[in-house]
Amino acid sequence: MKITPSKTWTVIVLTAIINLLQSQNISGRVIDSFHTSISEVEIIFNNVVISKTNNQGVFTLSEGFQLPIQITLKHPHYDIETVTLSKNLSVFQLSVLKETLDLDEVTIASTYQKESRVIVPTVKISSEKFEIYSPVDLVSAINETPGVYIQSGAINTNRIVIRGVGSRTLYGTNKIRAYFNGIPITNGIGETAIDAFDPEDISNIEIVKGPKATQYGTNLGGTLLLNSQQASDGETHFKSNLTLGSFGLIKNNISLATKANKLALNLNYDHIRLDGFRDNNMYNRKAVLLTSNYKFNPKNDIGILINYTDYFAEIPSSIGYTAFNEDPSQAAFTWNAAQGFEDNKQVLVGLNYTHRFSNNFSNTTSVFYNYLDHYEPRPFNILDEYTNGYGVRTLFAKDFKFLSQTAHLSFGGELYSDQYHWKTIENRYENNNNHGSLEGELLSDNQEQRNNLNGFATITLPFTKKLKAQLGINVNTTNYKFKDEFNVGENNKNADRDFNPIIAPNLNVLYQFTSNINAYANISRGFNYPSIEETLTPDGIINPDLGPETGLNYEIGSTLFLFKRKMRLQLTAYLLDIDNLLVADRIGEDQYIGRNAGKTEHKGLELSASFIQTLSNGFSFSPYINAEITDHRFIDFIDSETDYSGHQLTGVPEVKINGGLQFSFKNVNLNTNVLHIGEMPLNDANTLSSKAYTVFNTKLSFKGAITSKFNIEINLGINNFTDEKYASSVLINAVGFGDSEPRYYYPGMPRNWFSGIKMAYQI
């Protein structure tokens, strides 16, 4: 029999898998004094990190290590322990650092750049949470958060809604602020696109709901803080992940990372291609991320961030009710005929410098630049635009004594400015012999200068060992300059718009009754500025009467730990009153202008509960549930002559439930997740609603070690297991033109699978 190269590789792969399945890796678990699992504990042998604990506190060593073995357990919030691992499934207990308990930790400004440092609970999503979903799917992990709902029309079409804020944004996200490694990724008019970042490159995301994060702009929706992956101390590794799946999915992520005494470097390359399940739905993205940090000495270090994204995405757009029910795979007729797409090239560059004046006083200053080149043929015209954005951010952090305890002060400022150049061109796709879009005459040519300045300060005071208060203030000033480069003379529409400064104070209070129960409260003021497009009238003239939304947020809640801290419960109630609500009025097909329409009231209850149980045989299970019940309504809203006061806020579900169950046995993990979204109004009259839906996802993975330095993972997942037909995003207040139906619905993905193989080699 002739042995071909393909058969040889098949035998090699099968042999490796069989060896992995037969191997008995050494496992252990790390807990605290309350028997709660501790994740991210480094397992060190001979000054080399050989493993880390997962979210169940479990670590594994390959069979290449012989027992007994002396290892060191290291975590920044716990005492370092050197222990002897003499048998499999050993359990080790770490003690919390006394400095952490007494609030005597040294404040470093660079940590303020990557964390909100808000004393009331925020939501932190780790890379381990991302790993239970498809590596394409950042949205599902975020959607586990109560109070946060991402409507996703496609990978490149996401609308983030936090506690109802942002639901009236028709395309994209513009009611929050977002940062990547402390660098702003929200542009000058408040728009944010998280799809520019690969889920596999992100180590964690912190979500601050509402305007509580004073040093991050106090937008009414809140703040997202994204941080990139990096190697552990003393580690150098190479990783590769190949994923294949339904509808032509192929994704490959490659990373190289190292962290020595002075230098940390992380380089990631990612490529994804997806044909999509709808017509005119292909997506192709390539991205490179470089992060590095160099420590000159104990007082000074410098860091750099470079992220480059190049993607091409066809646009099927939304469809009407009949098309959605008969064949959700079809694209909107005009978008399919025009073969609409968007072609994006985006660069983000940041340089930060940290100086420690003393052990308790430091500063981090960042300068940054971003560039976006966007080309989008649409049925009604072709949009050709590019943006140059740049700015500087500085933050000082100071520790000082207050009532014999350590208090914290941070203050600084952020200046962001961008130049936005855009023009629209006639689209002659109807005269192009079915070849899609074709440029015609120039319709408009404009330039915008957008300037945004934030000054902020926050002080955290421990009045007793149990009671803390945090007071912050943010001062913002924003202005736009609009230049019409198309019209001349009387038709020229050049204009400036300066908004009055806004002062946004913020108060957080936290009371720790015992180590297992606390209560907290927040009152804060926030705002959202209109984009310059929203300020334009149908004639293209700036409306001087259009102003920012402003609002007051009230929040109370409590966190409890039960059953020796195996169970965690968090319950939060909030009330958000918004004045001068910004709404979009349609003036043409997919064309809108903005106006201040009235008041809304956002009320809700949020519940988060999780439980973890680990048995002596290495089996563990962890159920969790995140739920919200909301009542978001118009308080004062008159549109033309129609009074919608008292109606439910459009595009927001009253009920959202997300839950799951995670199983782990030695090297095998099974993760399941269910997302239920209730009905939501599709128009302001509340005469039409989307149907409730429930989506079930599951993923099975096996992790093992071929050698002490070479690890492998094999996984298989199924999304929308029950093949639910649902709308993953909706377009509110849609209007049909001619004889066409209003296009309310972006169909969600039908049942689909993915499978991957990850390899990691420690150098």
C-alpha positions in Angstrom: 0.0 0.0 0.0 1.3 3.4 -0.9 1.6 5.8 2.0 0.7 9.4 0.9 1.8 12.5 2.8 -1.8 13.2 3.8 -2.2 9.7 5.3 1.1 10.2 7.2 -0.2 13.5 8.7 -3.5 11.8 9.6 -1.7 9.0 11.5 0.4 11.6 13.3 -2.6 13.7 14.4 -4.6 10.6 15.5 -1.6 9.3 17.5 -1.3 12.6 19.2 -5.0 12.7 20.1 -4.9 9.1 21.4 -1.9 9.9 23.5 -3.7 13.0 24.9 -6.8 11.0 25.8 -4.8 8.3 27.5 -2.6 10.7 29.4 -3.3 11.4 33.1 -2.3 15.0 33.7 -1.5 16.2 37.2 -4.2 18.5 38.5 -4.5 20.7 41.6 -6.8 23.4 42.9 -6.2 26.8 44.6 -8.7 28.3 47.0 -8.9 31.1 49.5 -9.8 31.0 53.2 -13.5 30.9 52.3 -12.9 27.9 50.0 -13.6 30.1 47.0 -11.7 29.2 43.8 -9.0 31.6 42.8 -8.4 32.1 39.1 -5.2 33.4 37.4 -2.8 32.0 40.0 0.5 31.4 38.4 2.1 28.0 39.0 5.9 28.4 38.9 8.6 25.8 38.7 12.3 26.7 38.6 11.3 30.3 38.0 9.2 29.5 35.0 5.4 29.8 34.8 4.2 26.3 33.9 0.5 26.7 34.3 -2.3 29.0 35.5 -5.5 28.3 37.4 -8.8 28.6 35.5 -12.1 30.1 36.8 -12.6 27.0 38.8 -9.2 27.5 40.5 -7.9 24.4 38.8 -4.5 24.0 37.2 -3.0 21.1 35.3 0.5 19.9 34.7 1.6 17.5 32.0 2.6 14.0 32.7 6.2 15.1 32.0 6.4 16.2 35.6 7.1 13.6 38.2 5.6 13.8 41.7 6.5 15.0 44.2 7.3 18.5 42.8 7.9 21.8 44.6 5.9 24.7 43.0 5.3 28.3 43.9 1.8 29.8 43.8 1.7 33.5 42.9 -1.2 35.9 42.6 -1.1 39.7 43.0 -3.8 39.8 45.7 -2.5 36.9 47.8 0.5 35.8 49.8 3.1 33.9 47.7 3.2 30.3 48.8 5.8 27.6 48.0 4.2 24.1 48.3 4.9 20.5 47.5 2.5 18.8 45.1 2.8 15.2 46.2 -0.4 13.7 44.8 -2.9 14.4 42.1 -5.9 16.6 42.8 -4.2 18.4 45.8 -5.9 21.5 47.1 -3.9 24.5 48.3 -5.1 27.6 50.2 -3.8 31.1 49.9 -4.2 34.0 52.3 -5.2 37.5 51.2 -2.5 40.1 51.4 -2.8 42.1 54.6 -2.0 45.2 52.6 -5.1 44.5 50.5 -7.3 44.1 53.5 -6.1 47.3 55.0 -6.4 49.3 51.7 -2.6 50.0 51.8 -1.9 49.0 48.2 0.2 51.4 46.2 -1.8 53.3 43.6 -0.2 53.2 40.1 -1.7 55.6 37.6 -1.3 53.0 34.8 -3.9 50.8 36.5 -6.3 53.7 36.4 -5.8 53.8 32.7 -7.0 50.2 32.3 -9.6 50.0 35.2 -12.4 52.2 36.2 -11.5 51.9 40.0 -15.2 52.6 40.7 -15.9 51.3 44.3 -19.4 50.0 43.5 -19.5 46.8 41.6 -18.9 46.8 37.8 -18.9 43.9 35.4 -15.7 42.3 34.4 -15.6 39.7 31.6 -12.5 37.6 31.4 -10.9 35.8 28.5 -12.2 32.5 30.0 -15.7 33.7 29.4 -14.9 34.5 25.8 -13.5 31.0 25.4 -16.9 29.3 26.1 -18.2 30.8 22.8 -17.0 30.8 19.2 -13.8 32.9 18.7 -15.8 35.0 16.3 -18.5 35.8 18.9 -17.7 38.7 21.2 -21.3 39.7 21.4 -22.6 36.6 23.2 -20.1 37.0 26.1 -21.1 40.6 26.6 -24.8 39.7 26.4 -24.5 37.6 29.5 -24.4 41.0 31.4 -27.7 42.0 33.0 -28.6 45.5 31.8 -26.5 45.2 28.6 -28.0 44.1 25.3 -26.1 44.1 22.0 -28.3 43.9 18.9 -26.1 42.4 16.1 -27.2 42.6 12.5 -23.8 41.3 11.4 -20.2 41.0 12.7 -19.7 44.6 11.6 -23.2 45.9 12.6 -23.6 46.1 16.4 -25.7 48.4 18.6 -24.8 48.3 22.3 -27.8 49.2 24.5 -27.1 49.7 28.3 -30.2 50.1 30.4 -32.2 51.3 27.5 -29.6 54.0 26.5 -28.7 53.7 22.8 -31.8 51.8 21.7 -32.8 54.7 19.4 -29.5 54.7 17.6 -30.4 53.2 14.3 -27.0 52.0 13.1 -24.0 51.3 15.3 -23.3 52.5 18.9 -23.0 56.1 20.0 -24.2 56.5 23.6 -21.2 55.0 25.4 -17.4 55.6 25.5 -14.9 52.8 25.0 -11.2 52.5 25.6 -8.6 49.9 24.6 -5.6 49.6 26.9 -6.6 53.1 28.2 -6.7 54.6 24.6 -10.0 56.0 23.4 -11.6 54.1 20.6 -14.8 56.3 20.5 -14.6 58.9 17.8 -15.4 62.7 18.1 -19.2 62.2 17.8 -19.4 59.3 20.2 -19.5 56.4 17.8 -17.9 53.1 18.9 -17.2 50.0 16.8 -15.9 47.0 18.9 -15.7 44.7 15.9 -12.3 46.3 15.1 -10.9 44.1 17.9 -10.5 40.3 17.9 -12.0 38.4 20.9 -8.9 36.2 21.1 -6.7 39.3 21.6 -8.7 40.6 24.6 -7.9 39.5 28.1 -10.9 41.2 29.8 -13.6 43.8 29.4 -14.9 46.0 32.2 -18.4 47.3 31.8 -19.5 50.4 33.8 -23.3 50.8 33.5 -24.4 54.4 33.6 -22.3 57.6 34.1 -20.4 56.3 37.1 -16.9 56.3 35.7 -16.0 60.0 36.1 -12.6 59.8 34.4 -14.2 58.3 31.2 -16.6 60.9 30.0 -19.7 60.1 32.0 -21.8 59.1 29.0 -25.4 58.1 29.9 -25.0 54.6 28.6 -21.7 53.9 30.3 -18.2 52.8 29.6 -16.4 49.8 28.1 -12.8 49.2 29.0 -11.1 46.6 26.8 -7.6 45.3 27.7 -5.4 43.1 25.5 -3.8 39.7 26.2 -0.2 39.6 27.6 2.2 37.1 28.8 2.8 36.3 32.5 6.1 37.2 34.2 8.9 35.1 32.9 6.8 33.6 30.2 7.5 33.4 26.4 4.9 31.5 24.3 3.7 31.0 20.8 0.0 30.2 20.2 -2.1 29.3 17.2 -5.8 28.8 16.9 -7.5 27.5 13.7 -11.4 27.5 13.6 -13.6 26.2 10.9 -17.4 26.3 10.8 -20.7 26.8 9.0 -21.3 29.2 6.1 -17.7 29.2 5.1 -16.2 30.2 8.4 -12.4 30.0 8.6 -10.5 31.9 11.3 -6.9 31.8 12.2 -5.3 33.6 15.2 -1.5 33.5 15.8 0.2 35.2 18.7 3.7 35.5 20.1 4.2 37.0 23.6 7.0 37.4 26.1 7.5 39.1 29.4 10.9 39.4 31.0 12.2 41.7 33.8 12.0 44.9 31.8 10.3 44.1 28.5 6.8 42.8 27.7 5.8 42.3 24.1 2.6 40.8 22.5 2.1 40.4 18.8 -1.1 39.0 17.3 -2.3 38.3 13.8 -5.9 37.4 13.0 -7.7 36.5 9.8 -11.4 35.7 9.5 -13.5 34.9 6.5 -17.2 34.1 6.5 -19.5 33.7 3.5 -22.6 34.4 5.8 -26.0 32.7 5.7 -27.7 35.6 3.8 -27.3 36.9 0.3 -24.7 39.7 -0.1 -23.3 38.7 3.3 -19.5 37.9 2.9 -17.1 39.2 5.5 -13.3 39.2 5.3 -11.1 40.8 8.0 -7.4 40.9 8.7 -5.9 42.4 11.8 -2.6 42.9 13.5 -2.1 44.0 17.1 1.2 44.9 18.7 1.5 45.9 22.4 4.7 46.4 24.3 5.9 47.8 27.5 9.5 48.6 28.6 10.5 49.4 32.2 13.5 51.7 32.3 13.8 51.5 36.1 11.4 51.3 39.1 10.1 54.8 38.4 9.7 55.0 34.7 8.2 52.8 32.0 6.8 53.3 28.5 4.3 51.4 26.4 3.1 51.3 22.8 -0.1 50.0 21.2 -0.6 49.5 17.4 -3.8 48.0 16.0 -4.4 47.7 12.3 -7.7 46.3 10.9 -8.6 45.8 7.2 -12.0 44.4 6.4 -14.5 44.1 3.6 -18.1 43.4 4.5 -21.1 43.0 2.2 -24.3 44.5 3.6 -27.6 42.5 3.3 -29.4 45.1 5.4 -32.7 44.7 7.1 -35.8 43.1 5.6 -39.6 43.3 5.9 -41.9 40.9 7.8 -42.9 38.8 4.8 -39.3 38.3 3.6 -38.2 37.5 7.2 -40.8 34.8 7.5 -40.5 33.3 4.1 -36.8 33.4 3.5 -34.6 35.2 6.1 -31.5 34.4 4.1 -32.4 37.0 1.4 -30.9 40.5 1.4 -32.9 43.7 1.1 -33.8 44.0 -2.6 -32.1 47.4 -3.2 -29.0 46.5 -1.2 -28.7 43.2 -3.1 -29.1 45.0 -6.5 -26.5 47.6 -5.5 -24.3 44.9 -4.1 -23.8 47.2 -1.1 -20.7 46.8 1.1 -18.3 48.6 3.3 -14.6 48.6 2.9 -12.7 49.7 6.1 -9.1 50.3 6.9 -8.4 51.4 10.4 -5.3 52.2 12.4 -5.0 52.9 16.2 -1.7 54.0 17.6 -1.0 54.9 21.3 2.1 55.7 23.3 1.9 55.9 27.1 4.5 56.9 29.7 4.3 56.3 33.4 6.4 58.1 36.0 6.3 57.3 39.7 7.1 60.4 41.7 7.1 58.3 44.9 5.6 55.1 46.2 2.2 56.7 46.4 2.1 59.3 43.6 2.3 58.6 39.9 1.3 59.8 36.5 0.5 58.1 33.2 0.3 60.2 30.0 -0.8 58.9 26.7 -0.8 60.3 23.2 -2.8 58.6 20.5 -3.8 58.7 16.8 -6.4 56.8 14.9 -7.2 56.7 11.2 -10.3 55.4 9.5 -10.8 55.1 5.7 -14.4 54.0 4.9 -16.0 53.4 1.6 -19.7 52.3 1.5 -21.8 52.0 -1.7 -25.5 52.2 -0.7 -28.6 52.1 -2.8 -29.4 55.8 -2.3 -25.8 57.1 -2.7 -22.1 56.2 -2.2 -20.4 57.3 1.0 -16.6 58.0 0.8 -15.1 59.2 4.0 -11.9 59.2 6.1 -11.2 60.4 9.6 -8.0 61.5 11.3 -8.3 61.5 15.1 -5.7 62.4 17.7 -5.4 63.4 21.3 -3.7 63.3 24.7 -4.8 61.9 28.0 -3.1 62.4 31.4 -4.0 60.9 34.7 -2.4 61.5 38.1 -3.0 59.1 41.0 -2.2 59.8 44.7 -2.6 57.9 47.9 -2.8 59.7 51.2 -3.9 59.1 54.8 -7.4 59.8 55.9 -8.7 58.8 59.3 -5.7 56.6 59.7 -6.5 54.7 56.5 -5.5 55.0 52.9 -7.5 57.2 50.6 -7.1 57.7 46.9 -7.2 60.8 44.6 -7.0 60.7 40.9 -7.3 63.7 38.5 -6.4 64.6 34.9 -7.8 65.4 31.5 -8.4 64.1 28.0 -8.3 66.1 24.8 -9.7 64.4 21.7 -10.0 66.0 18.2 -10.7 64.5 14.9 -11.1 65.7 11.3 -13.8 64.0 9.4 -13.9 64.3 5.6 -16.9 62.9 3.8 -18.6 63.1 0.5 -21.6 61.4 -1.1 -21.7 60.3 -4.8 -24.6 59.3 -7.0 -25.0 55.5 -7.2 -25.9 54.4 -10.7 -26.2 50.7 -9.9 -29.5 50.5 -11.8 -27.7 51.3 -15.0 -24.7 49.0 -14.4 -26.0 45.8 -16.0 -26.4 44.0 -12.7 -22.7 44.6 -11.7 -23.6 46.5 -8.6 -22.7 50.0 -7.6 -21.3 52.5 -10.0 -20.1 56.0 -9.1 -22.0 58.9 -10.7 -22.0 62.7 -10.0 -20.7 64.2 -6.8 -23.6 65.1 -4.5 -21.8 66.6 -1.5 -18.3 67.2 -0.1 -17.9 68.2 3.5 -15.3 68.5 6.3 -15.9 68.5 10.0 -13.6 69.3 12.9 -14.8 67.8 16.2 -13.2 68.8 19.5 -13.9 67.2 22.9 -12.2 68.2 26.2 -12.8 66.4 29.5 -11.4 67.3 32.9 -12.0 65.0 35.8 -11.2 64.2 39.4 -12.2 61.4 41.8 -11.5 61.0 45.5 -12.1 57.8 47.5 -12.4 58.2 51.2 -12.6 55.3 53.8 -14.6 56.8 56.7 -14.4 53.5 58.6 -13.1 50.1 57.8 -16.6 49.2 56.5 -17.7 52.5 54.9 -16.3 54.1 51.7 -17.4 57.0 49.7 -16.2 58.1 46.3 -16.9 61.6 44.9 -16.1 62.5 41.3 -16.6 65.3 38.9 -16.3 65.6 35.1 -16.3 68.8 33.1 -16.8 68.6 29.4 -16.8 71.1 26.5 -17.4 70.1 22.9 -17.6 72.0 19.6 -18.1 71.2 16.0 -16.9 73.1 12.9 -18.7 72.2 9.6 -17.2 73.2 6.3 -19.2 72.8 3.0 -16.7 72.2 0.2 -19.3 71.5 -2.4 -21.7 74.5 -2.4 -20.5 78.1 -2.9 -22.0 81.5 -2.5 -25.5 81.7 -0.9 -25.8 77.9 -1.0 -22.7 77.3 1.1 -23.6 75.9 4.5 -20.4 76.4 6.6 -21.3 76.6 10.3 -19.8 76.2 13.8 -21.6 74.8 16.8 -20.2 75.3 20.4 -22.1 73.6 23.2 -22.2 75.0 26.7 -19.9 73.2 29.2 -21.5 70.4 31.1 -20.6 69.6 34.7 -21.3 66.0 35.7 -20.9 65.1 39.4 -20.9 61.5 40.7 -21.2 60.0 44.2 -20.7 56.3 45.1 -21.1 54.8 48.5 -20.1 51.3 49.6 -20.8 49.7 53.0 -19.3 46.3 53.8 -21.5 44.7 56.5 -19.3 41.5 56.7 -16.9 39.8 54.3 -19.9 38.1 52.7 -22.3 41.0 52.2 -22.2 44.6 51.1 -24.6 47.3 50.0 -23.9 50.2 47.6 -25.5 53.3 46.1 -24.8 55.7 43.3 -26.2 59.0 42.1 -24.6 60.5 39.0 -25.2 62.9 36.2 -24.4 62.1 32.5 -24.8 63.4 29.0 -24.8 62.5 25.3 -23.9 65.0 22.6 -25.6 64.8 19.2 -23.5 64.1 16.2 -23.1 66.9 13.7 -25.2 64.9 11.2 -28.0 64.9 13.8 -27.7 68.7 14.1 -28.3 69.2 10.4 -31.7 70.1 9.1 -33.2 68.5 5.9 -31.6 71.5 4.0 -28.2 70.7 5.4 -28.1 73.6 7.8 -27.0 73.2 11.4 -29.9 73.5 13.9 -28.7 75.7 16.7 -31.5 74.6 19.0 -30.5 70.9 19.1 -28.7 70.2 22.4 -27.3 67.3 24.3 -29.2 64.7 26.2 -28.7 65.0 30.0 -29.8 62.7 32.7 -29.6 61.6 36.4 -28.8 58.1 37.4 -29.9 56.6 40.8 -28.8 53.1 41.7 -28.8 50.8 44.8 -27.7 47.3 45.2 -26.1 44.5 47.2 -23.7 41.6 46.8 -23.9 38.5 48.9 -21.7 35.4 49.2 -23.3 32.2 50.5 -22.4 28.6 51.2 -18.8 29.3 52.1 -18.6 31.8 49.2 -19.5 29.1 46.6 -22.5 31.2 45.6 -22.5 34.8 44.6 -25.7 36.9 44.4 -25.9 40.5 43.2 -29.2 42.5 43.0 -29.3 46.0 41.6 -32.2 48.5 41.1 -31.8 51.7 39.1 -33.7 54.7 37.9 -32.4 56.9 35.0 -34.2 60.1 34.0 -33.2 61.5 30.7 -34.1 65.0 29.4 -33.9 66.4 25.9 -34.0 62.9 24.4 -32.3 62.7 21.0 -34.4 61.0 18.3 -33.9 60.3 14.6 -36.6 61.5 12.1 -36.5 59.8 8.7 -36.2 62.2 5.8 -35.6 59.6 3.1 -34.7 55.9 2.5 -32.2 55.1 5.3 -31.6 58.9 5.9 -32.3 60.6 9.2 -31.9 63.9 11.1 -32.0 64.3 14.9 -34.0 66.4 17.3 -34.6 66.8 21.0 -38.0 65.1 21.6 -38.7 65.0 25.3 -38.1 62.9 28.4 -37.7 59.2 29.1 -37.6 57.2 32.4 -35.5 54.0 32.6 -36.3 51.7 35.5 -35.0 48.2 36.1 -34.0 45.3 38.3 -30.9 43.3 37.6 -30.0 39.9 39.1 -26.8 38.0 38.8 -26.2 34.6 40.5 -23.5 32.0 40.1 -22.5 28.9 42.0 -19.5 26.7 41.8 -19.0 23.2 43.3 -15.8 21.2 42.9 -15.7 17.5 44.0 -12.7 15.6 45.2 -12.5 13.5 42.0 -11.8 16.7 39.9 -15.4 17.1 38.7 -16.8 20.6 39.0 -20.0 22.2 37.8 -21.1 25.9 37.8 -24.6 27.1 37.1 -25.3 30.8 36.6 -28.1 33.1 35.7 -28.3 36.8 34.8 -31.6 38.4 34.4 -33.2 41.8 34.1 -36.8 43.2 34.2 -37.2 46.7 32.9 -39.7 49.4 32.5 -38.4 52.1 30.1 -41.0 54.7 29.0 -41.5 58.0 27.3 -42.5 60.5 29.9 -42.9 63.5 27.6 -42.7 62.7 23.9 -44.8 64.5 21.2 -43.9 63.7 17.6 -45.5 66.2 15.3 -49.1 66.0 16.5 -48.9 62.5 18.0 -48.4 62.2 21.8 -46.5 59.1 22.7 -46.1 60.0 26.4 -46.4 56.9 28.6 -45.5 54.5 25.8 -42.7 51.9 26.2 -39.3 52.9 24.9 -38.8 51.5 21.4 -36.3 48.8 20.7 -35.8 47.6 24.3 -37.1 44.2 25.7 -38.9 44.2 29.0 -37.3 40.9 30.0 -33.8 39.5 29.3 -32.6 36.3 30.8 -29.2 34.7 30.2 -28.1 31.5 32.0 -25.9 28.5 31.6 -24.2 25.5 33.1 -20.5 24.7 33.0 -19.1 21.2 33.6 -15.5 20.3 34.0 -13.9 16.9 34.6 -10.1 16.8 34.4 -9.2 18.0 30.9 -12.8 18.0 29.5 -15.1 21.1 29.7 -18.7 21.4 28.6 -20.3 24.8 28.5 -24.0 25.6 27.8 -25.7 28.9 27.5 -29.3 30.1 27.0 -30.3 33.6 26.0 -34.0 34.7 26.2 -35.1 38.1 24.8 -38.6 39.2 25.4 -40.8 41.2 23.1 -39.9 44.7 22.3 -41.8 47.6 20.6 -40.8 48.3 17.1 -42.5 51.7 16.8 -43.2 54.6 19.1 -46.9 53.9 18.9 -46.3 50.5 20.4 -48.6 48.9 17.8 -46.0 46.5 16.6 -43.5 44.3 18.6 -40.8 41.8 17.8 -41.4 38.3 18.9 -39.7 36.9 22.0 -36.9 34.4 21.2 -34.6 31.9 23.0 -31.2 30.8 21.7 -29.3 27.9 23.0 -25.5 27.5 22.5 -23.1 24.8 23.6 -19.4 24.0 23.4 -17.3 21.0 24.3 -13.5 21.2 24.6 -10.6 19.0 25.6 -7.3 20.4 26.9 -4.2 18.5 27.3 -0.4 18.6 27.3 1.8 16.7 24.9 4.9 17.8 26.8 5.6 20.2 29.7 5.8 23.0 27.2 3.4 22.0 24.4 -0.3 22.2 25.1 -3.2 21.5 22.8 -7.0 22.1 22.8 -9.7 20.6 20.6 -13.2 22.0 20.7 -16.6 21.7 19.0 -19.5 24.1 19.4 -23.1 24.5 18.1 -24.8 27.9 18.1 -28.6 28.2 18.0 -28.9 24.5 18.7 -32.7 24.4 18.3 -32.6 26.4 15.0 -34.7 29.3 16.4 -35.9 31.8 13.8 -35.4 35.2 15.4 -34.4 38.8 14.7 -30.9 39.5 16.2 -31.4 43.2 15.6 -34.3 45.4 14.7 -34.7 48.8 13.0 -37.2 50.9 14.9 -39.8 53.1 13.3 -39.1 51.7 9.9 -41.0 53.1 7.0 -41.8 51.5 3.6 -41.3 53.4 0.4 -43.6 52.9 -2.6 -45.2 49.4 -2.3 -42.3 48.0 -0.2 -42.8 46.8 3.4 -41.1 48.5 6.3 -37.7 46.8 6.8 -37.7 46.1 10.6 -35.7 42.9 10.9 -32.1 41.7 10.8 -32.4 37.9 10.8 -30.3 36.0 13.4 -28.0 33.1 12.4 -29.7 29.7 12.0 -28.2 26.6 13.6 -24.5 26.6 12.9 -21.4 24.8 14.1 -17.7 25.5 14.6 -14.7 23.5 15.5 -11.1 24.4 16.3 -7.7 23.3 17.4 -5.5 25.5 19.6 -1.8 24.9 20.1 0.5 26.7 22.6 4.2 26.2 22.9 6.1 27.7 25.8 9.6 28.7 24.8 
